[in-house]
């Protein structure tokens, strides 16, 4: 008889995502993914000035702090036929590259590494042996026996205090934890280093965008002026600082993140056969080098792979009403034309109608609607989006740079190409995206310096800024590869106002419920066939779902499976003190 197990919330820092799975004879036979938090940003921006929408929709997420703004300004620029200056495109690319480094490093160490690293086991490590291990895989300077001895002392004191914070209730000692103590200690040390480094790389967004999170963008370019002599603009000192931050980020990725990723993966090669899913992969492409509309100039190519066939890459048309459509048959929404129908995002609706159980509840009613995520499909088919899709589409497109990086990983781990289609492959692909982005980010930075030295300081195209130059009706789409995968915003503009706005975010593709045909989405399908050693400690579910890096919204209340209140975060105003 199958046993139903629940993991809720499943994310380490951000929620609310619930996974329910049926386990029979130690293997997952079915699974359901449910988002238990609703968004309504699309309704908030209706009727607003399209030039201001980016500032609202950027608040969709407090983690991807630039991607929604970029998708939004691209959508408006597409609708109004606005071309941004080369410098603005380069600055946007630099900001995306900085985000990729930051986001993927934080995901690996702070959201995903603890699924593979046993923090408590690190207390048994020999600092000298840890130093030898670290120096054998990288020339990172912080690798002395004394350094790891100090880390071990800090960790020991931390554990003995009993105040474990996010390290509490971990899967320590789980039979699926395979790293030796020295590898665990090395990973914990770099976990702490990454906490410090990630505070630095975000300064790139502060310099170009004025602040972080949620840096400033501008329809038509970027809201920062190049003036190498002025203290108030992007001057020589600030440009040099950006170069320093990008180079330091590149060094951290290449000398810490990638070596750790490969070292840890070498102990978990069996996960190259787990978490495969249905095998459809979609990448919108990123890093334009010849304007947003010229997808042939993207560094990460655009395209779709079906059924793991790397011999053919299919094209995407975001403007075709028959390609990308969203269903709500299993989502807590209503459509005016009927809940069994689908809509293209230009015609999309966000009519919330919660009909689910009142928390706390034991299980989802899977015969009814069971999620706040809609169900998008490309030509009726589910798609996986994210770093693995980016890398696979680039690899299948014949990109030599991407093919060389993939080949190096496969050779290092001594695994076949089929291992890419897995939880292990998904995690490795994220590291490759960070490595390539770090490299390309420096290229964009150097190109920006060259343009400025040659006298080109343009950062915005304001020719069509005034609404009087706009058509009475217009529609556009802005898409990009967010760290978590394909992100697109669709806008309709009528009489100078936003008439309709829809977002389809990466987790919408990956975490959606079943469609009318009963087809599972990536979260649900990749869990099928996964072995579970202990249903009371379902670490295996966590590993595969975390490999996607789920992103919903920051949670503030937590309950256990019986409805008992665990913790609460409360805002305190001046009136309270």
KAVENMO-V206623 format. One record per residue. RES is the residue in one small letter. SS is DSSP state (H for helix, E for strand, C for the rest). PSI is psi in radians with two decimals (999 if undefined). Layout:
# KAVENMO-V206623
res->RES ss->SS psi->PSI
res->RES ss->SS psi->PSI
This chain:
# KAVENMO-V206623
res->x ss->C psi->2.39
res->x ss->C psi->2.52
res->x ss->E psi->2.29
res->x ss->E psi->2.15
res->x ss->E psi->2.66
res->x ss->E psi->2.34
res->x ss->E psi->1.98
res->x ss->E psi->2.05
res->x ss->C psi->2.73
res->x ss->C psi->-0.33
res->x ss->C psi->2.60
res->x ss->C psi->-0.60
res->x ss->C psi->-0.67
res->x ss->C psi->2.54
res->x ss->E psi->-2.96
res->x ss->C psi->1.96
res->x ss->E psi->2.28
res->x ss->E psi->2.28
res->x ss->E psi->2.23
res->x ss->E psi->2.39
res->x ss->E psi->2.54
res->x ss->E psi->2.23
res->x ss->E psi->2.22
res->x ss->E psi->2.21
res->x ss->C psi->0.68
res->x ss->C psi->0.21
res->x ss->E psi->2.45
res->x ss->E psi->2.20
res->x ss->E psi->-0.32
res->x ss->E psi->2.78
res->x ss->E psi->2.68
res->x ss->E psi->2.39
res->x ss->E psi->2.26
res->x ss->E psi->2.19
res->x ss->E psi->2.21
res->x ss->C psi->0.32
res->x ss->C psi->2.45
res->x ss->C psi->2.54
res->x ss->C psi->2.73
res->x ss->C psi->0.42
res->x ss->H psi->-0.65
res->x ss->H psi->-0.65
res->x ss->H psi->-0.54
res->x ss->H psi->-0.62
res->x ss->H psi->-0.15
res->x ss->C psi->2.30
res->x ss->C psi->-0.05
res->x ss->C psi->2.87
res->x ss->C psi->2.17
res->x ss->H psi->-0.49
res->x ss->H psi->-0.30
res->x ss->H psi->-0.18
res->x ss->H psi->-0.61
res->x ss->H psi->-0.64
res->x ss->H psi->-0.48
res->x ss->H psi->-0.88
res->x ss->H psi->-0.36
res->x ss->H psi->-0.46
res->x ss->H psi->0.06
res->x ss->H psi->-0.61
res->x ss->C psi->2.48
res->x ss->C psi->0.07
res->x ss->C psi->-0.96
res->x ss->C psi->1.43
res->x ss->C psi->0.15
res->x ss->C psi->-0.36
res->x ss->H psi->-0.68
res->x ss->H psi->-0.61
res->x ss->H psi->-0.76
res->x ss->H psi->-0.78
res->x ss->H psi->-0.64
res->x ss->H psi->-0.85
res->x ss->H psi->-0.58
res->x ss->H psi->-0.66
res->x ss->H psi->-0.79
res->x ss->H psi->-0.72
res->x ss->H psi->-0.62
res->x ss->H psi->-0.75
res->x ss->H psi->-0.65
res->x ss->H psi->0.11
res->x ss->C psi->0.93
res->x ss->C psi->2.21
res->x ss->C psi->2.26
res->x ss->C psi->2.64
res->x ss->C psi->2.71
res->x ss->H psi->-0.67
res->x ss->H psi->-0.68
res->x ss->H psi->-0.72
res->x ss->H psi->-0.71
res->x ss->H psi->-0.75
res->x ss->H psi->-0.74
res->x ss->H psi->-0.75
res->x ss->H psi->-0.68
res->x ss->H psi->-0.73
res->x ss->H psi->-0.66
res->x ss->H psi->-0.72
res->x ss->H psi->-0.73
res->x ss->H psi->-0.69
res->x ss->H psi->-0.75
res->x ss->H psi->-0.82
res->x ss->H psi->-0.86
res->x ss->H psi->-0.88
res->x ss->H psi->-0.77
res->x ss->H psi->-0.62
res->x ss->H psi->-0.80
res->x ss->H psi->-0.73
res->x ss->H psi->-0.85
res->x ss->H psi->-0.88
res->x ss->H psi->-0.74
res->x ss->H psi->-0.28
res->x ss->H psi->-0.44
res->x ss->H psi->-0.55
res->x ss->H psi->-0.60
res->x ss->H psi->-0.10
res->x ss->H psi->-0.27
res->x ss->C psi->-0.38
res->x ss->C psi->2.26
res->x ss->C psi->1.78
res->x ss->C psi->-0.75
res->x ss->H psi->-0.65
res->x ss->H psi->-0.42
res->x ss->H psi->-0.37
res->x ss->H psi->-0.29
res->x ss->H psi->0.00
res->x ss->C psi->2.60
res->x ss->C psi->2.03
res->x ss->H psi->-0.64
res->x ss->H psi->-0.78
res->x ss->H psi->-0.60
res->x ss->H psi->-0.72
res->x ss->H psi->-0.75
res->x ss->H psi->-0.68
res->x ss->H psi->-0.85
res->x ss->H psi->-0.75
res->x ss->H psi->-0.35
res->x ss->H psi->-0.32
res->x ss->H psi->-0.18
res->x ss->C psi->2.73
res->x ss->C psi->0.41
res->x ss->C psi->2.26
res->x ss->C psi->-0.52
res->x ss->C psi->1.34
res->x ss->C psi->0.34
res->x ss->C psi->2.75
res->x ss->H psi->-0.67
res->x ss->H psi->-0.66
res->x ss->H psi->-0.84
res->x ss->H psi->-0.47
res->x ss->H psi->-0.73
res->x ss->H psi->-0.71
res->x ss->H psi->-0.72
res->x ss->H psi->-0.69
res->x ss->H psi->-0.75
res->x ss->H psi->-0.75
res->x ss->H psi->-0.72
res->x ss->H psi->-0.81
res->x ss->H psi->-0.69
res->x ss->H psi->-0.82
res->x ss->H psi->-0.74
res->x ss->H psi->-0.41
res->x ss->H psi->-0.41
res->x ss->C psi->-0.11
res->x ss->C psi->1.34
res->x ss->C psi->-0.22
res->x ss->H psi->-2.23
res->x ss->H psi->-0.23
res->x ss->H psi->-0.13
res->x ss->C psi->2.68
res->x ss->C psi->0.55
res->x ss->C psi->3.09
res->x ss->C psi->0.70
res->x ss->C psi->2.32
res->x ss->C psi->0.05
res->x ss->C psi->2.46
res->x ss->C psi->-0.29
res->x ss->C psi->-0.04
res->x ss->C psi->2.10
res->x ss->C psi->-0.09
res->x ss->C psi->2.50
res->x ss->C psi->2.80
res->x ss->H psi->-0.68
res->x ss->H psi->-0.71
res->x ss->H psi->-0.64
res->x ss->H psi->-0.75
res->x ss->H psi->-0.73
res->x ss->H psi->-0.77
res->x ss->H psi->-0.69
res->x ss->H psi->-0.71
res->x ss->H psi->-0.77
res->x ss->H psi->-0.45
res->x ss->H psi->-0.83
res->x ss->H psi->-0.69
res->x ss->H psi->-0.68
res->x ss->H psi->-0.58
res->x ss->H psi->-0.69
res->x ss->H psi->-0.77
res->x ss->H psi->-0.70
res->x ss->H psi->-0.36
res->x ss->H psi->-0.35
res->x ss->H psi->-0.81
res->x ss->H psi->-0.48
res->x ss->C psi->-0.21
res->x ss->H psi->-0.37
res->x ss->H psi->-0.73
res->x ss->H psi->-0.60
res->x ss->H psi->-0.69
res->x ss->H psi->-0.82
res->x ss->H psi->-0.50
res->x ss->H psi->0.03
res->x ss->C psi->-0.42
res->x ss->C psi->2.93
res->x ss->C psi->2.30
res->x ss->C psi->3.06
res->x ss->C psi->1.09
res->x ss->C psi->2.81
res->x ss->C psi->2.45
res->x ss->C psi->3.09
res->x ss->E psi->2.24
res->x ss->C psi->2.09
res->x ss->C psi->-0.09
res->x ss->E psi->-2.32
res->x ss->C psi->2.56
res->x ss->C psi->0.78
res->x ss->C psi->2.33
res->x ss->C psi->2.36
res->x ss->E psi->2.06
res->x ss->C psi->1.69
res->x ss->C psi->-0.25
res->x ss->C psi->-0.31
res->x ss->C psi->2.40
res->x ss->C psi->-0.26
res->x ss->C psi->-0.17
res->x ss->C psi->-2.95
res->x ss->E psi->1.59
res->x ss->C psi->-3.08
res->x ss->H psi->-0.67
res->x ss->H psi->-0.76
res->x ss->H psi->-0.64
res->x ss->H psi->-0.71
res->x ss->H psi->-0.63
res->x ss->H psi->-0.69
res->x ss->H psi->-0.78
res->x ss->H psi->-0.70
res->x ss->H psi->-0.78
res->x ss->H psi->-0.72
res->x ss->H psi->-0.67
res->x ss->H psi->-0.71
res->x ss->H psi->-0.67
res->x ss->H psi->-0.75
res->x ss->H psi->-0.71
res->x ss->H psi->-0.71
res->x ss->H psi->-0.74
res->x ss->H psi->-0.81
res->x ss->H psi->-0.56
res->x ss->H psi->-0.23
res->x ss->H psi->-1.07
res->x ss->H psi->-0.98
res->x ss->H psi->-0.81
res->x ss->H psi->-0.72
res->x ss->H psi->-0.76
res->x ss->H psi->-0.84
res->x ss->H psi->-0.68
res->x ss->H psi->-0.78
res->x ss->H psi->-0.74
res->x ss->H psi->-0.54
res->x ss->C psi->-0.34
res->x ss->C psi->-0.12
res->x ss->C psi->0.72
res->x ss->H psi->-0.43
res->x ss->H psi->-0.38
res->x ss->H psi->-0.01
res->x ss->H psi->-0.07
res->x ss->H psi->0.18
res->x ss->C psi->2.47
res->x ss->C psi->0.61
res->x ss->C psi->-0.76
res->x ss->C psi->-2.79
res->x ss->C psi->-0.28
res->x ss->C psi->0.32
res->x ss->C psi->2.23
res->x ss->E psi->2.37
res->x ss->E psi->2.30
res->x ss->E psi->2.28
res->x ss->C psi->-0.25
res->x ss->C psi->2.66
res->x ss->E psi->2.90
res->x ss->C psi->1.23
res->x ss->C psi->2.46
res->x ss->C psi->-0.06
res->x ss->C psi->0.69
res->x ss->C psi->2.62
res->x ss->C psi->-0.57
res->x ss->C psi->-0.30
res->x ss->C psi->1.53
res->x ss->H psi->-0.32
res->x ss->H psi->-0.30
res->x ss->H psi->0.12
res->x ss->C psi->2.43
res->x ss->C psi->-0.79
res->x ss->E psi->2.01
res->x ss->C psi->2.77
res->x ss->C psi->2.51
res->x ss->E psi->-3.14
res->x ss->E psi->2.43
res->x ss->E psi->2.29
res->x ss->C psi->2.38
res->x ss->C psi->0.69
res->x ss->C psi->0.38
res->x ss->C psi->1.77
res->x ss->C psi->0.13
res->x ss->C psi->-0.15
res->x ss->C psi->2.33
res->x ss->C psi->2.15
res->x ss->E psi->2.60
res->x ss->C psi->2.74
res->x ss->C psi->2.45
res->x ss->C psi->1.76
res->x ss->C psi->-0.29
res->x ss->C psi->-0.15
res->x ss->C psi->2.09
res->x ss->C psi->-0.28
res->x ss->C psi->-0.08
res->x ss->C psi->-1.18
res->x ss->E psi->2.08
res->x ss->E psi->2.65
res->x ss->E psi->2.33
res->x ss->E psi->2.76
res->x ss->C psi->0.32
res->x ss->C psi->-0.46
res->x ss->C psi->0.37
res->x ss->E psi->2.66
res->x ss->C psi->1.06
res->x ss->E psi->2.88
res->x ss->E psi->2.54
res->x ss->C psi->2.50
res->x ss->C psi->-0.40
res->x ss->C psi->0.18
res->x ss->C psi->2.44
res->x ss->C psi->-0.13
res->x ss->C psi->0.02
res->x ss->C psi->3.00
res->x ss->E psi->2.72
res->x ss->E psi->2.48
res->x ss->C psi->2.55
res->x ss->H psi->-0.52
res->x ss->H psi->-0.48
res->x ss->H psi->0.19
res->x ss->C psi->2.73
res->x ss->C psi->2.54
res->x ss->C psi->1.34
res->x ss->E psi->1.74
res->x ss->E psi->2.32
res->x ss->C psi->1.56
res->x ss->C psi->2.09
res->x ss->C psi->0.28
res->x ss->C psi->-3.10
res->x ss->C psi->2.68
res->x ss->C psi->2.16
res->x ss->C psi->2.60
res->x ss->C psi->2.58
res->x ss->C psi->2.71
res->x ss->C psi->-0.84
res->x ss->C psi->2.76
res->x ss->C psi->2.62
res->x ss->C psi->1.63
res->x ss->C psi->-0.07
res->x ss->C psi->-0.07
res->x ss->C psi->-3.12
res->x ss->C psi->2.46
res->x ss->C psi->0.36
res->x ss->E psi->2.69
res->x ss->C psi->0.00
res->x ss->C psi->2.33
res->x ss->C psi->3.07
res->x ss->E psi->1.64
res->x ss->E psi->2.60
res->x ss->E psi->2.55
res->x ss->E psi->1.99
res->x ss->C psi->0.67
res->x ss->C psi->0.06
res->x ss->E psi->2.49
res->x ss->C psi->2.62
res->x ss->C psi->2.44
res->x ss->E psi->2.35
res->x ss->C psi->2.79
res->x ss->C psi->-3.00
res->x ss->H psi->-0.70
res->x ss->H psi->-0.74
res->x ss->H psi->-0.74
res->x ss->H psi->-0.84
res->x ss->H psi->-0.74
res->x ss->H psi->-0.74
res->x ss->H psi->-0.71
res->x ss->H psi->-0.73
res->x ss->H psi->-0.84
res->x ss->H psi->-0.42
res->x ss->C psi->-0.12
res->x ss->C psi->0.28
res->x ss->C psi->1.99
res->x ss->H psi->-0.68
res->x ss->H psi->-0.78
res->x ss->H psi->-0.71
res->x ss->H psi->-0.68
res->x ss->H psi->-0.71
res->x ss->H psi->-0.72
res->x ss->H psi->-0.77
res->x ss->H psi->-0.67
res->x ss->H psi->-0.69
res->x ss->H psi->-0.79
res->x ss->H psi->-0.69
res->x ss->H psi->-0.72
res->x ss->H psi->-0.77
res->x ss->H psi->-0.21
res->x ss->C psi->0.93
res->x ss->C psi->2.69
res->x ss->C psi->2.91
res->x ss->H psi->-0.48
res->x ss->H psi->-0.37
res->x ss->H psi->-0.27
res->x ss->H psi->-0.58
res->x ss->C psi->1.20
res->x ss->C psi->3.07
res->x ss->H psi->-0.75
res->x ss->H psi->-0.80
res->x ss->H psi->-0.64
res->x ss->H psi->-0.71
res->x ss->H psi->-0.70
res->x ss->H psi->-0.70
res->x ss->H psi->-0.63
res->x ss->H psi->-0.69
res->x ss->H psi->-0.70
res->x ss->H psi->-0.66
res->x ss->H psi->-0.71
res->x ss->H psi->-0.73
res->x ss->H psi->-0.79
res->x ss->H psi->-0.71
res->x ss->H psi->-0.67
res->x ss->H psi->-0.73
res->x ss->H psi->-0.84
res->x ss->H psi->-0.57
res->x ss->H psi->-0.69
res->x ss->H psi->-0.63
res->x ss->H psi->-0.77
res->x ss->H psi->-0.70
res->x ss->H psi->-0.82
res->x ss->H psi->-0.63
res->x ss->H psi->-0.66
res->x ss->H psi->-0.78
res->x ss->H psi->-0.71
res->x ss->H psi->-0.78
res->x ss->H psi->-0.76
res->x ss->H psi->-0.74
res->x ss->H psi->-0.52
res->x ss->C psi->0.09
res->x ss->C psi->0.05
res->x ss->C psi->1.87
res->x ss->C psi->0.21
res->x ss->C psi->2.37
res->x ss->C psi->-0.13
res->x ss->E psi->2.57
res->x ss->C psi->1.89
res->x ss->C psi->0.25
res->x ss->C psi->-0.63
res->x ss->C psi->0.51
res->x ss->C psi->-0.62
res->x ss->C psi->2.30
res->x ss->H psi->-0.44
res->x ss->H psi->-0.31
res->x ss->H psi->-0.04
res->x ss->C psi->2.69
res->x ss->C psi->2.82
res->x ss->C psi->-0.64
res->x ss->E psi->2.44
res->x ss->E psi->2.69
res->x ss->E psi->2.58
res->x ss->E psi->2.91
res->x ss->E psi->2.37
res->x ss->E psi->2.11
res->x ss->E psi->2.78
res->x ss->E psi->2.95
res->x ss->E psi->1.64
res->x ss->E psi->2.82
res->x ss->C psi->-0.62
res->x ss->C psi->-0.06
res->x ss->E psi->-2.94
res->x ss->E psi->2.17
res->x ss->E psi->2.33
res->x ss->E psi->2.49
res->x ss->E psi->2.33
res->x ss->E psi->2.34
res->x ss->E psi->2.47
res->x ss->E psi->2.25
res->x ss->E psi->2.23
res->x ss->E psi->2.27
res->x ss->C psi->0.76
res->x ss->C psi->0.14
res->x ss->E psi->2.82
res->x ss->E psi->1.93
res->x ss->E psi->-0.61
res->x ss->E psi->2.58
res->x ss->E psi->2.31
res->x ss->E psi->2.46
res->x ss->E psi->2.36
res->x ss->E psi->1.87
res->x ss->C psi->2.90
res->x ss->H psi->-0.76
res->x ss->H psi->-0.33
res->x ss->H psi->-0.75
res->x ss->H psi->-0.83
res->x ss->H psi->-0.58
res->x ss->H psi->0.20
res->x ss->C psi->2.79
res->x ss->C psi->3.13
res->x ss->C psi->2.63
res->x ss->C psi->3.13
res->x ss->C psi->-0.40
res->x ss->C psi->-0.07
res->x ss->C psi->0.15
res->x ss->C psi->2.28
res->x ss->C psi->2.69
res->x ss->C psi->3.07
res->x ss->H psi->-0.84
res->x ss->H psi->-0.79
res->x ss->H psi->-0.73
res->x ss->H psi->-0.60
res->x ss->H psi->-0.30
res->x ss->H psi->-0.37
res->x ss->C psi->2.25
res->x ss->C psi->-0.02
res->x ss->C psi->2.23
res->x ss->E psi->2.49
res->x ss->C psi->1.99
res->x ss->C psi->-0.62
res->x ss->C psi->1.95
res->x ss->C psi->-0.28
res->x ss->C psi->-0.36
res->x ss->C psi->1.29
res->x ss->C psi->1.08
res->x ss->H psi->-0.61
res->x ss->H psi->-0.63
res->x ss->H psi->-0.79
res->x ss->H psi->-0.78
res->x ss->H psi->-0.84
res->x ss->H psi->-0.78
res->x ss->H psi->-0.70
res->x ss->H psi->-0.44
res->x ss->C psi->-0.34
res->x ss->C psi->-0.30
res->x ss->C psi->1.20
res->x ss->C psi->2.45
res->x ss->C psi->1.90
res->x ss->C psi->-1.52
res->x ss->E psi->2.71
res->x ss->C psi->2.24
res->x ss->C psi->2.59
res->x ss->C psi->-0.25
res->x ss->E psi->2.46
res->x ss->E psi->2.44
res->x ss->E psi->2.62
res->x ss->C psi->-3.13
res->x ss->C psi->-0.23
res->x ss->C psi->0.09
res->x ss->C psi->0.09
res->x ss->C psi->2.29
res->x ss->E psi->2.27
res->x ss->E psi->-0.92
res->x ss->E psi->2.84
res->x ss->E psi->2.43
res->x ss->C psi->2.21
res->x ss->C psi->2.31
res->x ss->C psi->2.36
res->x ss->C psi->2.15
res->x ss->C psi->3.05
res->x ss->H psi->-0.45
res->x ss->H psi->-0.29
res->x ss->H psi->-0.17
res->x ss->C psi->999
